[in-house]
């Protein structure tokens, strides 16, 4: 442990964004050490912040890199060995839902909330984008919230070397802000895996919608098999449906809620004034949080898979067998996907954009290191008048003083 630092008076600047022990003795401020947890000390005061001042964005993985597992493979193997070891000492328990084909009753209302939050978020974004301009690059997938695009040379699209990495901006759409992630719709989530020959005969729908349908949302256009008795497992991948003839007629689900309708583009009405824009921004941000938090709850029970090489997502216990992966070195895998557990960002990509501070009219290329980033939905709502959520403040770098020119930036230590 390094020797403690001593700050006399107010002349020294202490780093922010971490937890320190401060001990006041004889008029001196003494930093005892950094800690990530609280300890009891009779002469020390612990200052702790759950959200640091600054934080880096998630690492960018190139197309030649495989995504890391959410949980390391060694940890998964160790947990599996412990589970098998403990299972030998205990009597065999019945398979819980949804692995036995039944629905998790407590998650049915959550599925309807996620379904309505997605539609409400789409409708509100269409209205906000009528008054707050959003730009998209013509050659790459980068977007910017503002009337003027940022000047950073980060374009990796077609003929980017001829434009020296500069973007060519055009008007964005809702699909640019909310990246559409589609997946195969399963009529039976415990049925056989989709083969390569069936890839064109099975419809594809948004992955969030498929997750809600498997969790209990009933959509007439996308029927799914509902079981009222647990399945009988003959093996690891072989099941038999139980006889349901002795059961009474099914009753309507008490958790069923009406589903909102998506407003067509021709019927979108922009907000009339600044107050309506601010309230609409708050409602949009609330729908965004409801969508992500609800989807995270559903993913804990209903497995979602993602390819480690491409953005393909599959909602179900195991991935499909369609050989349509065109990522790096797909010839060695014969076009098959490398399935692994998906994260929330795989299902709902946040699409980070540069945050434009209130005191800055346009971003400057030389001061790029002082600017932060935020998801496009959050940045759009913040510019519309919504309050910044605490969890997004570290990446937006709101507490950083931005120099007025390059000379001041070079003086920063």
C-alpha positions in Angstrom: 0.0 0.0 0.0 1.5 3.4 -0.9 2.2 5.9 1.8 -0.8 8.1 2.8 -1.1 11.5 1.1 -1.5 14.6 3.2 -3.3 17.7 1.9 -2.8 20.9 3.8 -5.3 23.6 3.2 -7.3 23.8 0.0 -4.5 24.2 -2.5 -4.4 20.6 -3.7 -7.0 19.0 -6.0 -8.1 15.5 -4.9 -9.3 13.0 -7.5 -13.0 12.3 -7.7 -15.0 9.2 -8.6 -13.5 6.9 -6.0 -14.1 6.1 -2.3 -11.6 7.6 0.1 -11.0 7.5 3.9 -10.6 11.0 5.2 -9.2 11.4 8.7 -9.1 14.9 10.2 -6.4 15.4 12.8 -4.6 18.5 13.9 -6.0 20.6 11.1 -4.7 18.4 8.3 -6.7 16.4 5.8 -5.2 12.9 5.6 -6.1 10.4 2.9 -5.7 7.0 4.5 -6.5 4.9 1.4 -9.0 4.0 -1.3 -11.7 1.5 -0.6 -14.6 0.0 -2.5 -16.6 -0.9 0.6 -17.6 0.7 3.9 -15.7 -0.1 7.1 -16.4 1.1 10.6 -13.7 3.3 12.2 -14.1 5.6 15.1 -12.1 8.5 13.7 -12.6 8.1 9.9 -15.4 9.2 7.6 -16.1 7.1 4.5 -17.3 8.8 1.4 -18.7 6.4 -1.2 -20.2 7.0 -4.6 -22.1 4.3 -6.5 -21.7 6.2 -9.8 -18.2 7.4 -10.5 -17.6 10.8 -12.0 -16.2 9.4 -15.3 -16.5 6.0 -16.9 -15.4 4.6 -20.2 -17.9 3.2 -22.7 -18.1 -0.6 -23.4 -15.2 -1.8 -25.4 -15.6 -1.8 -29.1 -14.9 -5.2 -30.7 -13.9 -5.4 -34.3 -15.5 -7.9 -36.7 -12.4 -10.1 -36.4 -12.9 -10.6 -32.6 -15.3 -12.9 -30.9 -17.5 -11.5 -28.2 -16.5 -12.6 -24.7 -18.8 -14.8 -22.7 -20.9 -12.9 -20.1 -19.7 -15.5 -17.5 -16.2 -17.0 -18.2 -16.3 -20.6 -19.4 -14.2 -21.8 -16.5 -16.7 -20.3 -14.1 -19.6 -22.0 -15.9 -17.8 -25.4 -15.7 -17.0 -25.0 -12.0 -20.6 -24.1 -11.3 -21.9 -27.0 -13.3 -19.6 -29.4 -11.4 -20.8 -28.1 -8.0 -24.4 -28.3 -9.1 -24.0 -32.0 -10.1 -22.2 -32.7 -6.9 -24.9 -31.2 -4.7 -27.7 -32.9 -6.8 -26.4 -36.4 -5.8 -27.1 -35.7 -2.1 -30.6 -34.4 -2.6 -33.8 -35.9 -4.0 -34.6 -35.0 -7.6 -36.8 -31.9 -7.9 -39.4 -31.3 -10.6 -38.3 -29.1 -13.5 -39.3 -25.5 -12.8 -41.0 -23.3 -15.5 -40.3 -22.3 -18.2 -38.1 -25.4 -18.8 -41.1 -27.7 -18.2 -43.1 -25.9 -20.9 -45.2 -23.8 -18.5 -45.3 -20.0 -18.2 -43.8 -18.1 -15.2 -47.0 -16.5 -14.0 -45.3 -13.7 -12.2 -43.6 -12.5 -15.4 -46.7 -12.3 -17.6 -47.5 -8.7 -16.4 -43.9 -7.8 -17.0 -44.1 -9.1 -20.6 -47.1 -6.9 -21.3 -45.4 -3.9 -19.8 -42.3 -4.5 -22.0 -44.5 -4.9 -25.1 -46.4 -1.7 -24.5 -43.2 0.2 -23.5 -41.6 -0.7 -26.8 -44.6 0.6 -28.8 -44.9 3.7 -26.6 -41.1 4.4 -27.0 -41.4 4.1 -30.8 -44.4 6.5 -31.0 -42.7 9.0 -28.7 -39.4 9.0 -30.6 -41.3 9.7 -33.8 -42.8 12.8 -32.2 -39.6 14.0 -30.7 -37.6 13.6 -33.9 -40.0 16.1 -35.5 -38.6 18.9 -33.3 -35.2 17.6 -32.3 -33.0 16.8 -35.4 -31.2 13.5 -35.5 -28.5 12.9 -38.2 -27.1 9.6 -39.6 -24.0 9.0 -41.6 -24.7 8.0 -45.2 -21.9 5.4 -45.3 -21.6 4.0 -41.7 -24.0 3.3 -38.8 -23.0 6.3 -36.7 -25.6 8.9 -35.7 -25.6 12.3 -34.0 -28.3 14.2 -32.1 -28.2 17.8 -33.1 -28.7 20.2 -36.0 -25.0 19.9 -37.1 -23.1 16.6 -37.2 -20.0 16.2 -35.1 -16.6 16.9 -36.9 -14.8 13.8 -35.7 -13.1 11.6 -38.3 -14.5 8.3 -37.2 -16.2 7.0 -40.4 -15.4 3.4 -41.3 -17.8 3.2 -44.3 -17.4 3.0 -48.0 -14.5 5.1 -49.4 -13.8 6.6 -46.0 -10.2 7.2 -46.9 -11.2 9.6 -49.7 -13.2 11.6 -47.2 -10.4 11.4 -44.6 -12.8 9.7 -42.2 -15.3 12.5 -42.2 -19.0 11.7 -42.1 -21.6 12.7 -44.6 -24.8 13.4 -42.6 -28.4 12.9 -43.6 -31.7 12.8 -41.8 -32.1 9.8 -39.5 -35.1 7.6 -38.9 -36.4 5.7 -35.9 -34.7 2.6 -37.0 -31.3 4.4 -36.7 -32.0 5.3 -33.0 -33.6 1.9 -32.1 -31.6 -0.8 -33.9 -34.0 -3.4 -35.2 -32.9 -6.9 -34.0 -35.0 -9.6 -35.6 -35.2 -13.3 -34.8 -37.1 -16.4 -35.8 -40.6 -16.9 -34.3 -41.0 -20.2 -32.6 -44.5 -21.8 -32.6 -43.2 -24.2 -29.9 -40.3 -23.0 -27.8 -39.6 -26.6 -26.7 -39.9 -28.0 -30.2 -37.1 -29.1 -32.5 -34.4 -26.7 -33.5 -34.9 -24.7 -36.8 -32.9 -26.4 -39.5 -31.1 -24.7 -42.4 -33.8 -25.7 -44.9 -36.6 -24.0 -42.8 -34.9 -20.6 -42.6 -37.2 -19.1 -45.3 -40.5 -20.7 -44.2 -40.4 -19.4 -40.6 -41.3 -15.7 -40.0 -38.9 -13.3 -38.4 -40.1 -10.7 -35.9 -38.4 -8.3 -33.5 -36.5 -10.1 -30.8 -38.1 -8.1 -28.0 -41.6 -9.1 -29.3 -40.6 -12.7 -29.5 -39.4 -12.6 -25.9 -42.7 -11.2 -24.8 -44.7 -13.7 -26.8 -42.8 -16.6 -25.2 -43.3 -15.0 -21.8 -47.0 -14.9 -22.1 -48.2 -12.2 -24.5 -50.9 -13.4 -26.9 -50.7 -12.1 -30.4 -53.1 -13.4 -33.0 -50.6 -13.0 -35.8 -47.9 -15.0 -34.1 -49.5 -18.1 -32.4 -47.5 -20.1 -30.0 -48.2 -23.4 -28.2 -49.3 -23.0 -24.6 -49.2 -26.0 -22.2 -51.2 -26.4 -19.1 -49.3 -29.4 -17.8 -45.5 -29.9 -17.4 -43.9 -31.9 -20.2 -42.5 -35.4 -19.6 -38.7 -35.5 -20.2 -37.4 -38.8 -21.6 -33.9 -37.5 -22.1 -31.9 -34.3 -22.4 -33.5 -33.2 -25.7 -36.5 -35.6 -25.9 -39.9 -34.6 -24.4 -43.5 -35.8 -24.5 -46.5 -33.6 -23.9 -48.7 -34.6 -20.9 -52.4 -35.6 -21.5 -54.6 -32.5 -20.9 -57.9 -34.1 -21.7 -58.9 -34.3 -18.0 -58.4 -30.6 -17.5 -61.4 -28.2 -17.7 -61.7 -25.6 -20.5 -59.0 -22.9 -20.3 -60.0 -19.6 -18.7 -59.0 -16.3 -20.0 -55.7 -15.0 -18.6 -56.3 -12.5 -15.7 -52.9 -10.8 -16.5 -53.9 -10.0 -20.1 -53.7 -6.3 -20.9 -54.6 -4.3 -24.1 -51.7 -3.8 -26.4 -51.0 -0.3 -27.8 -51.1 0.4 -31.5 -48.1 1.8 -33.3 -49.0 5.2 -34.9 -48.2 5.5 -38.6 -45.7 8.0 -39.8 -48.3 10.1 -41.6 -50.3 10.6 -38.4 -47.4 11.7 -36.2 -48.1 15.1 -34.5 -45.1 16.9 -33.1 -45.3 18.6 -29.6 -46.8 22.1 -29.7 -44.4 23.9 -27.3 -41.4 23.5 -25.0 -43.4 22.3 -22.0 -45.1 19.5 -24.0 -41.6 18.5 -25.4 -40.2 18.3 -21.9 -43.1 16.1 -20.6 -42.9 13.9 -23.8 -39.1 13.5 -23.2 -39.7 12.4 -19.6 -42.3 9.9 -20.7 -40.0 8.6 -23.5 -37.1 8.2 -21.0 -39.4 6.3 -18.6 -40.5 4.0 -21.4 -36.9 3.4 -22.3 -36.1 2.4 -18.7 -39.2 0.2 -18.4 -38.2 -1.6 -21.6 -34.7 -2.3 -20.6 -35.5 -3.3 -17.0 -38.4 -5.5 -18.0 -36.4 -7.2 -20.7 -33.6 -7.9 -18.2 -36.1 -9.6 -15.9 -37.5 -11.7 -18.7 -34.0 -12.8 -19.8 -33.2 -14.2 -16.3 -35.9 -16.9 -16.9 -36.3 -17.1 -20.6 -32.9 -17.8 -22.3 -31.7 -15.6 -25.1 -28.8 -16.6 -27.3 -26.5 -14.5 -29.5 -23.8 -15.4 -32.0 -20.3 -14.6 -30.8 -19.3 -13.5 -34.2 -22.3 -11.6 -35.6 -25.4 -9.8 -34.2 -27.8 -12.7 -34.8 -30.1 -13.3 -31.8 -32.2 -16.3 -31.0 -34.9 -16.4 -28.3 -35.1 -19.9 -27.0 -33.2 -22.6 -25.0 -30.8 -23.4 -27.9 -29.9 -21.5 -31.1 -31.1 -22.4 -34.6 -29.2 -24.4 -37.1 -29.5 -22.0 -40.0 -26.0 -21.5 -41.7 -26.4 -17.8 -42.4 -23.4 -16.4 -40.4 -21.2 -14.3 -42.6 -18.8 -13.0 -40.0 -15.1 -13.4 -39.9 -13.9 -16.9 -40.8 -17.4 -18.2 -41.3 -16.0 -20.7 -43.8 -14.3 -22.7 -41.1 -17.6 -23.0 -39.2 -19.6 -23.8 -42.4 -21.7 -20.7 -41.8 -22.9 -21.9 -38.4 -23.3 -19.5 -35.5 -21.3 -19.7 -32.3 -24.1 -19.5 -29.8 -23.6 -18.1 -26.3 -25.7 -16.4 -23.6 -26.9 -12.9 -24.7 -26.7 -9.7 -22.7 -29.2 -6.9 -22.5 -27.1 -4.8 -25.0 -27.3 -7.7 -27.5 -31.1 -7.7 -27.4 -31.5 -3.9 -27.1 -28.4 -2.1 -28.5 -28.0 1.4 -26.8 -26.4 3.1 -29.9 -24.0 5.5 -28.1 -23.8 9.1 -29.5 -21.7 12.1 -28.5 -23.3 14.2 -25.7 -23.6 17.9 -26.6 -23.3 20.0 -23.4 -25.7 22.9 -22.8 -22.9 25.5 -22.9 -21.5 24.2 -26.2 -23.1 25.1 -29.5 -21.0 22.8 -31.7 -18.4 20.1 -30.8 -14.8 20.9 -31.6 -12.5 18.3 -33.1 -9.5 19.2 -30.9 -11.5 18.9 -27.6 -12.8 15.4 -28.3 -11.3 13.9 -25.1 -13.4 16.2 -23.0 -16.8 15.1 -24.4 -18.9 12.2 -23.1 -21.3 9.9 -24.8 -24.8 8.5 -24.0 -27.3 6.2 -25.6 -29.1 7.9 -28.5 -32.5 7.7 -26.7 -31.1 9.3 -23.6 -29.4 12.1 -25.4 -32.5 12.8 -27.4 -34.6 13.0 -24.3 -32.0 15.2 -22.4 -32.0 17.7 -25.3 -35.8 17.7 -25.1 -35.7 18.8 -21.5 -35.7 15.5 -19.5 -33.5 15.1 -16.4 -30.3 13.0 -16.8 -30.6 9.6 -15.0 -27.9 8.9 -12.5 -26.7 5.7 -14.2 -25.8 7.6 -17.4 -23.9 10.6 -15.8 -20.5 8.8 -15.7 -20.3 8.2 -19.4 -21.7 11.7 -20.3 -18.9 13.4 -18.3 -21.2 16.1 -17.0 -18.7 17.2 -14.2 -15.8 17.9 -16.6 -14.9 21.5 -17.3 -14.5 21.9 -21.1 -11.8 24.3 -22.2 -12.8 27.1 -24.5 -9.8 26.6 -26.9 -6.9 24.3 -27.7 -4.5 26.4 -25.6 -6.5 25.7 -22.4 -6.7 22.0 -23.3 -2.9 21.7 -23.5 -2.6 23.1 -20.0 -4.7 20.3 -18.5 -2.7 17.8 -16.6 
